[in-house]
Amino acid sequence: MDRRPGPPERSMTMTASYTIADYIIDRLAALGAEHLFTVPGNYCAEFLSAADASGKIECIGTVNELEAGYAADAYARLRGIGVACVTYGVGSLSLINAIAGAFVERCPVVLLNGSPRADKAKQLVEQGVLFAHAIDTMRTDESIFRNITADTAVILDADDATARIDRVLIACITEKRPVYLEVRDGVWSAPCERPADPSRPLAPLPLAPDVEQDIEQSTSAAVATVLDLLGKAAHPVLWGGEELQRWGLQDAFEEIVELTHLPYATTLLGKAVISENNPQFVGVYSSVYAPGDTIKVVEGSDCLFALGTILTDFYGAIVAKTYDRMILAAGGAVRVGRAVYPRVPLDRFVHKLLSALRDGGHTLIDPAQHTPPAGFEEAQRVTKWEARREAASREVERGASLEEQKITWDSFFDRLSLFVDDSTLVLADTSLGLFPSAELLVTRRSSFITQSGWLSIGYSVGAVVGAGAAVRAARPIVLTGDGGFQMVAQALSTLKRQRIPAVVFVFDNTLYAIEQLLVNKEFFKGPHAPPAFFNELSRWDYVSLASAFGARGFQVGTMAELGAALGEVAKLDDVPALVAVQIDPRDLPREIARSVRPGGSTELGEGPAGAFSPAGFD
């Protein structure tokens, strides 16, 4: 987007003791970063020492760079910006997967990378001597990250350093995407100008007048067209997405729901964008894996209004089916059917739409002008949640009869419904548990985190470190498959070190089950078909592993054991817990089980509602 350079801060002052590292620390702290996540190296040691001495940003050491990246990603979702600091080459390149996920899912993460001193770089160029972690004479790290960041900068000296740092950080908060900032070892301590007000956060640069005019005209036209189409619809449905949370539009979306009285669903990424304790909420729409009543309402709409929704192949079938009657406001544009309005920032669009609704003159404010799609009453999540909790409570009261009842996917999540409350923050990993976790009613906004766009397994195990640091008052709950957990298991030691009382539930079925579903679903139909050899996993001794990391460990296989473990972990206030939930590898959650019945499908675009082929589930 074309922007004019902002006016420089003329009142900056130069002091011998104020350095490039201090400047970066002040800028990050002003934007809301109180923690950063790091695996140290000597190239970034000066910065980490300065951050620690400042008292403004706490440096949280992680076990590996992937954990640091996942932690910074989750922190950014909850606090508006996240920071990972690593060393050149071996450190930064280990972050590629995490930064790519943050780019796709619009998470403003700052990657700070330390590079070698000038004399080392000179010797490489002139004499061919590789410095530690070098690949070649090019700035390899920066060139790689250009493709998965909003902006990059390499600071080789103090000249114009502050302007380049500001440029990158402004791109981060403007685009809600990661950025890459590399600083040469030795330059961290170079003197620079101090901002006139270090506590004042950076803001997006003002737009050029002609760009501002184009945006205003395009936004006004888009709002008028959207209101016209919604006004003509008989059964419109709102579909809230993750960009509403990224741009801080949750209050506005909640007011839109209240003013219009329209039913609303969310995406998986957008789950809990506002409190789900709302009578208009009909659930998380995740294509064929959504509950049948949610599918009926969403796909029964004659005008599906997607606000802030990142469309992945979860949603390919519904987009194809409703393209001409769908409204999509996301990614800096608005599409109404086949008409596209470019240059429409989501925040501008939502606020202008809300202003039009507030004036009371539009028919959307009169609920009599619209009726919900068929099945709305059955799909209301608040009512279903209350019934589910009552049924779970009755099961608990059965007591002794639970001793022999084996845990299934469905019984686990039914029981978990009694454990999730306003004090919990749920992180659901890419596994079979992703879809039933969407049916947990989350009543506190922004208290559900998943990486269902990028779909990297193990994300939640590293992300909980950042989530726990960002919201200390919450108890994080991780729901992960054993394959995902085994990739980032060492994060449990960071949780212990940080005294974060997270509860990590590992679904211990010794199988990459979602991959097995894609390869050969006959495995789930009976006892005879073997799993594909490459989908089998080793069964770890999770109780001993937890003990080795200083956490509490539990192994549960029956509902009685699960209930006892939940009672014990609820007492922990500064120690993480690892709960290995043993589940029959052939068991499936009820919504996924539909796909293996006759007529069901796991192929994209097939099946009764259009299904998702989750190739990212590894």
FENZI-V103515 format. One record per run of one state. SS is the DSSP state (H for helix, E for strand, - for the rest). FROM is the first residue (numbers start at 1). TO is the last residue. If there is no record, write none. Layout:
ss=SS from=FROM to=TO
ss=SS from=FROM to=TO
This chain:
ss=- from=1 to=2
ss=E from=3 to=3
ss=- from=4 to=12
ss=E from=13 to=19
ss=H from=20 to=30
ss=- from=31 to=34
ss=E from=35 to=38
ss=- from=39 to=41
ss=H from=42 to=54
ss=- from=55 to=57
ss=E from=58 to=61
ss=- from=62 to=64
ss=H from=65 to=79
ss=- from=80 to=81
ss=E from=82 to=87
ss=- from=88 to=92
ss=H from=93 to=104
ss=- from=105 to=108
ss=E from=109 to=115
ss=- from=116 to=117
ss=H from=118 to=127
ss=- from=128 to=139
ss=H from=140 to=148
ss=- from=149 to=151
ss=E from=152 to=155
ss=- from=156 to=160
ss=H from=161 to=175
ss=- from=176 to=178
ss=E from=179 to=184
ss=- from=185 to=190
ss=E from=191 to=194
ss=- from=195 to=206
ss=E from=207 to=207
ss=- from=208 to=208
ss=H from=209 to=232
ss=- from=233 to=235
ss=E from=236 to=240
ss=- from=241 to=242
ss=H from=243 to=246
ss=- from=247 to=249
ss=H from=250 to=260
ss=- from=261 to=263
ss=E from=264 to=266
ss=- from=267 to=280
ss=E from=281 to=284
ss=- from=285 to=286
ss=H from=287 to=289
ss=- from=290 to=291
ss=H from=292 to=299
ss=- from=300 to=302
ss=E from=303 to=307
ss=- from=308 to=315
ss=H from=316 to=325
ss=E from=326 to=330
ss=- from=331 to=332
ss=E from=333 to=336
ss=- from=337 to=338
ss=E from=339 to=341
ss=- from=342 to=345
ss=H from=346 to=358
ss=- from=359 to=362
ss=H from=363 to=365
ss=- from=366 to=366
ss=H from=367 to=369
ss=- from=370 to=375
ss=H from=376 to=379
ss=- from=380 to=380
ss=H from=381 to=397
ss=- from=398 to=398
ss=H from=399 to=402
ss=- from=403 to=405
ss=E from=406 to=406
ss=- from=407 to=408
ss=H from=409 to=416
ss=- from=417 to=423
ss=E from=424 to=428
ss=- from=429 to=432
ss=H from=433 to=437
ss=- from=438 to=447
ss=E from=448 to=450
ss=- from=451 to=458
ss=H from=459 to=470
ss=- from=471 to=474
ss=E from=475 to=481
ss=H from=482 to=487
ss=- from=488 to=490
ss=H from=491 to=497
ss=- from=498 to=502
ss=E from=503 to=508
ss=- from=509 to=510
ss=E from=511 to=511
ss=- from=512 to=512
ss=H from=513 to=519
ss=- from=520 to=520
ss=H from=521 to=525
ss=- from=526 to=532
ss=H from=533 to=535
ss=E from=536 to=536
ss=- from=537 to=541
ss=H from=542 to=548
ss=- from=549 to=551
ss=E from=552 to=556
ss=- from=557 to=557
ss=E from=558 to=558
ss=H from=559 to=569
ss=- from=570 to=576
ss=E from=577 to=582
ss=- from=583 to=589
ss=H from=590 to=596
ss=- from=597 to=603
ss=E from=604 to=604
ss=- from=605 to=610
ss=E from=611 to=611
ss=- from=612 to=618
